[in-house]
Amino acid sequence: MLTLHQAGLTTTPTIAPLDGTIRPGELLAIVGPNGAGKSTLLSMLSGFRPAEQGELHLDGTPLREWPIAELANRRALVAQQELPGFDWQTDELLSLGSNPAKSLVAALLDDLDLTRLAKRSVLSLSGGERQRVMIARGACQLLSRCSPTAKDGGILLLDEPTSALDIGQQQRLMRQLRGWATQHHMAIVCVLHDLNLASTYADRVWLLHQGQRIDHGLPSQVLNPATIAKIYAAELQHIEGGPHGKPLLALAP
């Protein structure tokens, strides 16, 4: 469990102090317009950019006190447009640094529709294929180090994981992330631009604007048309009757 106590950043780009808890088994979406601070906040949650005020605790221990090797067992970050540096095969890239069981690698490749690409060079893949490979690698980093019966599968941090995917792959990925959260008790944090994906698949949403979290809670509470229209400077329509009764947003004609 990751807990924030008035954690924030004072240097540009700034993140205003905020409190919060990210729990095993949930999918949290971070949304907001361009420049809102979403990627910066994700970097702070990962520990790559230390909080300059307040404190972050992972499993009750300040994040800054975690040894790097031990922290790698508990959290994985997949950044935007992350490119592999060498000509690895897809299944080799998943295994780097974590020595996972072959069965785990095979399962993750299957989860993200990558089995047919297992022996392909990652440099030969399309942008969407490579994006799914890097997400699978992040999951492999966590799952290779925890027991199948563990009550906490670590924290997977994803920066715009659907940006290079077609709508079918977006749907399959988000369903799979929900499955990992449930099956492996993994906490999954996604920066998303597609508000309907956040509404459909997230348990909770944090809405950012100009470095401040201006709202947080259930998608149906946070993603209301009046607030979103104001923050994004957009004209929207509110569509009822989405999946599981969740509201959807559409651009007004």
C-alpha positions as CSV (number, residue, x, y, z in Angstrom):
1,M,0.0,0.0,0.0
2,L,1.3,3.4,-1.0
3,T,0.3,6.4,1.2
4,L,0.8,10.1,0.6
5,H,1.0,12.5,3.5
6,Q,0.9,16.1,2.2
7,A,3.3,15.0,-0.5
8,G,4.2,17.5,-3.3
9,L,6.8,19.2,-5.4
10,T,7.9,22.8,-5.0
11,T,10.1,23.2,-8.1
12,T,8.7,23.4,-11.7
13,P,6.6,21.6,-12.6
14,T,4.9,21.8,-9.2
15,I,2.6,19.4,-7.5
16,A,0.5,20.8,-4.7
17,P,0.6,18.8,-1.4
18,L,-2.0,16.0,-1.3
19,D,-3.0,13.1,0.8
20,G,-4.1,9.7,-0.5
21,T,-3.8,6.0,-0.4
22,I,-3.3,3.5,-3.2
23,R,-4.4,0.0,-2.2
24,P,-3.7,-3.5,-3.5
25,G,-6.4,-4.8,-5.9
26,E,-7.6,-1.4,-7.3
27,L,-7.1,0.5,-10.5
28,L,-6.6,4.2,-10.0
29,A,-6.8,6.6,-13.0
30,I,-5.0,9.9,-13.0
31,V,-6.6,12.3,-15.5
32,G,-6.4,16.0,-16.4
33,P,-5.6,18.3,-19.4
34,N,-2.2,18.6,-20.9
35,G,0.3,20.1,-18.5
36,A,-1.8,19.2,-15.4
37,G,1.1,17.4,-13.8
38,K,0.0,13.8,-14.4
39,S,3.4,12.4,-15.5
40,T,5.2,14.4,-12.8
41,L,2.9,13.0,-10.1
42,L,3.5,9.5,-11.5
43,S,7.2,10.0,-11.3
44,M,6.9,11.1,-7.7
45,L,4.8,8.1,-6.8
46,S,7.5,5.8,-8.3
47,G,10.3,7.4,-6.2
48,F,12.2,8.5,-9.3
49,R,11.5,12.1,-8.4
50,P,11.5,12.4,-4.6
51,A,8.8,14.5,-2.9
52,E,10.1,17.9,-1.9
53,Q,7.6,18.3,0.8
54,G,5.5,15.8,2.8
55,E,6.1,12.1,2.7
56,L,5.3,9.0,0.8
57,H,5.2,5.6,2.6
58,L,5.2,2.2,0.9
59,D,4.1,-0.6,3.3
60,G,4.6,1.8,6.2
61,T,8.2,2.7,5.3
62,P,9.1,6.1,3.8
63,L,9.7,5.6,0.1
64,R,13.1,7.4,0.2
65,E,14.3,4.8,2.7
66,W,13.7,1.8,0.5
67,P,16.9,0.2,-1.1
68,I,16.6,0.4,-4.8
69,A,16.8,-3.3,-5.4
70,E,14.0,-3.9,-2.8
71,L,11.9,-1.1,-4.3
72,A,12.1,-2.8,-7.7
73,N,10.4,-5.8,-6.1
74,R,7.4,-3.7,-5.1
75,R,6.8,-1.2,-7.9
76,A,7.3,-0.9,-11.6
77,L,7.0,2.2,-13.8
78,V,6.3,2.1,-17.6
79,A,6.9,5.6,-18.9
80,Q,5.6,7.1,-22.1
81,Q,7.2,5.9,-25.4
82,E,9.7,3.8,-23.5
83,L,12.2,2.3,-26.1
84,P,14.3,-0.8,-25.6
85,G,18.0,0.0,-26.1
86,F,19.1,-3.3,-27.7
87,D,17.8,-5.8,-30.2
88,W,16.3,-8.3,-27.8
89,Q,13.6,-10.9,-28.5
90,T,10.3,-10.0,-27.0
91,D,10.4,-12.9,-24.5
92,E,14.0,-12.0,-23.6
93,L,13.0,-8.4,-22.8
94,L,10.3,-9.5,-20.4
95,S,12.8,-11.6,-18.5
96,L,15.5,-9.0,-18.1
97,G,16.6,-8.4,-14.5
98,S,13.9,-10.6,-12.8
99,N,14.7,-14.2,-13.9
100,P,11.0,-15.2,-14.1
101,A,9.6,-18.6,-14.6
102,K,9.0,-19.4,-18.3
103,S,5.4,-20.1,-17.4
104,L,5.0,-16.5,-16.1
105,V,6.5,-15.0,-19.3
106,A,4.2,-17.2,-21.4
107,A,1.1,-16.2,-19.4
108,L,1.9,-12.5,-19.7
109,L,2.5,-12.7,-23.4
110,D,-0.8,-14.5,-23.7
111,D,-2.6,-11.9,-21.5
112,L,-1.5,-9.1,-23.8
113,D,-1.9,-10.9,-27.1
114,L,1.8,-11.1,-27.7
115,T,2.5,-14.8,-28.0
116,R,3.0,-14.7,-31.7
117,L,5.6,-12.0,-31.2
118,A,7.6,-13.9,-28.6
119,K,10.6,-14.5,-30.8
120,R,10.4,-11.3,-32.8
121,S,13.0,-8.5,-32.2
122,V,11.4,-5.7,-30.2
123,L,12.9,-3.3,-32.6
124,S,10.8,-4.7,-35.4
125,L,7.5,-4.2,-33.6
126,S,4.9,-1.5,-34.2
127,G,4.5,1.2,-31.6
128,G,1.4,-0.4,-30.1
129,E,3.0,-3.8,-30.0
130,R,6.1,-2.4,-28.3
131,Q,3.9,-0.5,-25.8
132,R,2.2,-3.8,-24.8
133,V,5.5,-5.5,-24.4
134,M,6.8,-2.8,-22.0
135,I,3.6,-3.1,-19.9
136,A,4.0,-6.9,-19.8
137,R,7.6,-6.4,-18.8
138,G,6.5,-4.1,-15.9
139,A,4.0,-6.8,-14.7
140,C,6.7,-9.5,-15.0
141,Q,9.1,-7.4,-12.8
142,L,6.5,-7.5,-10.0
143,L,4.9,-10.9,-10.4
144,S,8.3,-12.8,-10.7
145,R,9.1,-11.7,-7.2
146,C,5.9,-12.4,-5.3
147,S,4.1,-15.5,-4.3
148,P,0.9,-16.5,-6.3
149,T,-0.9,-16.4,-3.0
150,A,0.4,-13.0,-1.9
151,K,-2.1,-10.5,-0.7
152,D,-0.2,-7.6,-2.3
153,G,1.1,-7.9,-5.8
154,G,3.0,-4.6,-5.8
155,I,2.3,-1.3,-7.6
156,L,2.3,-1.0,-11.4
157,L,2.5,2.6,-12.6
158,L,1.6,3.3,-16.3
159,D,1.9,6.6,-18.1
160,E,-0.6,6.7,-20.9
161,P,-0.6,2.9,-21.5
162,T,-3.3,3.1,-24.3
163,S,-1.8,6.0,-26.3
164,A,-0.5,3.8,-29.2
165,L,-3.3,1.3,-29.2
166,D,-6.3,0.9,-31.4
167,I,-9.7,0.8,-29.7
168,G,-9.8,-3.0,-29.6
169,Q,-6.4,-3.3,-28.0
170,Q,-7.3,-0.4,-25.6
171,Q,-10.3,-2.4,-24.4
172,R,-8.4,-5.6,-24.1
173,L,-5.6,-3.9,-22.2
174,M,-7.9,-2.2,-19.7
175,R,-9.8,-5.4,-19.1
176,Q,-6.5,-7.2,-18.5
177,L,-5.3,-4.6,-16.1
178,R,-8.5,-5.0,-14.2
179,G,-7.9,-8.7,-14.2
180,W,-4.3,-8.3,-12.8
181,A,-5.6,-6.0,-10.1
182,T,-8.1,-8.6,-9.0
183,Q,-6.2,-11.8,-9.6
184,H,-2.8,-10.7,-8.3
185,H,-3.9,-8.1,-5.8
186,M,-1.9,-5.6,-7.7
187,A,-2.4,-1.8,-7.3
188,I,-2.4,-0.3,-10.8
189,V,-2.1,3.4,-11.4
190,C,-2.8,4.7,-15.0
191,V,-2.4,8.2,-16.4
192,L,-5.2,8.3,-19.0
193,H,-6.3,10.9,-21.5
194,D,-9.4,8.9,-22.5
195,L,-12.0,9.8,-19.8
196,N,-14.4,7.1,-20.9
197,L,-11.7,4.4,-20.3
198,A,-11.2,5.9,-16.8
199,S,-15.0,5.9,-16.2
200,T,-15.4,2.3,-17.5
201,Y,-12.5,0.6,-15.8
202,A,-11.1,2.6,-12.9
203,D,-12.2,2.1,-9.3
204,R,-11.2,5.6,-8.4
205,V,-10.1,8.8,-10.3
206,W,-7.8,11.6,-9.4
207,L,-8.4,14.7,-11.4
208,L,-5.5,17.1,-11.8
209,H,-5.3,20.7,-13.1
210,Q,-2.3,23.0,-13.0
211,G,-0.5,20.8,-10.6
212,Q,-3.4,20.4,-8.1
213,R,-5.6,17.5,-7.4
214,I,-8.9,19.2,-7.6
215,D,-11.2,16.2,-7.1
216,H,-10.9,12.5,-6.3
217,G,-13.3,9.6,-5.8
218,L,-15.6,7.3,-7.8
219,P,-15.5,7.9,-11.6
220,S,-19.2,8.8,-11.5
221,Q,-18.5,11.6,-9.0
222,V,-15.3,13.0,-10.5
223,L,-16.0,12.8,-14.2
224,N,-19.1,15.0,-14.2
225,P,-19.7,17.0,-17.4
226,A,-19.7,20.5,-15.7
227,T,-16.3,20.0,-14.0
228,I,-14.7,18.3,-17.0
229,A,-16.0,20.9,-19.5
230,K,-14.6,23.7,-17.3
231,I,-11.2,22.1,-16.7
232,Y,-10.7,21.0,-20.3
233,A,-12.4,24.0,-21.9
234,A,-14.5,21.6,-24.0
235,E,-18.2,21.3,-24.8
236,L,-19.5,18.0,-23.8
237,Q,-22.6,15.8,-23.8
238,H,-23.3,13.4,-20.9
239,I,-24.4,9.9,-22.1
240,E,-26.2,7.7,-19.7
241,G,-26.3,3.9,-19.9
242,G,-22.6,3.1,-20.3
243,P,-21.1,-0.2,-19.1
244,H,-22.4,-1.2,-15.7
245,G,-24.4,2.0,-15.6
246,K,-21.3,4.2,-15.6
247,P,-21.7,7.6,-17.4
248,L,-19.8,8.4,-20.6
249,L,-18.8,11.7,-22.1
250,A,-18.9,12.8,-25.7
251,L,-17.9,16.0,-27.5
252,A,-20.9,18.2,-28.3
253,P,-21.5,18.7,-32.1
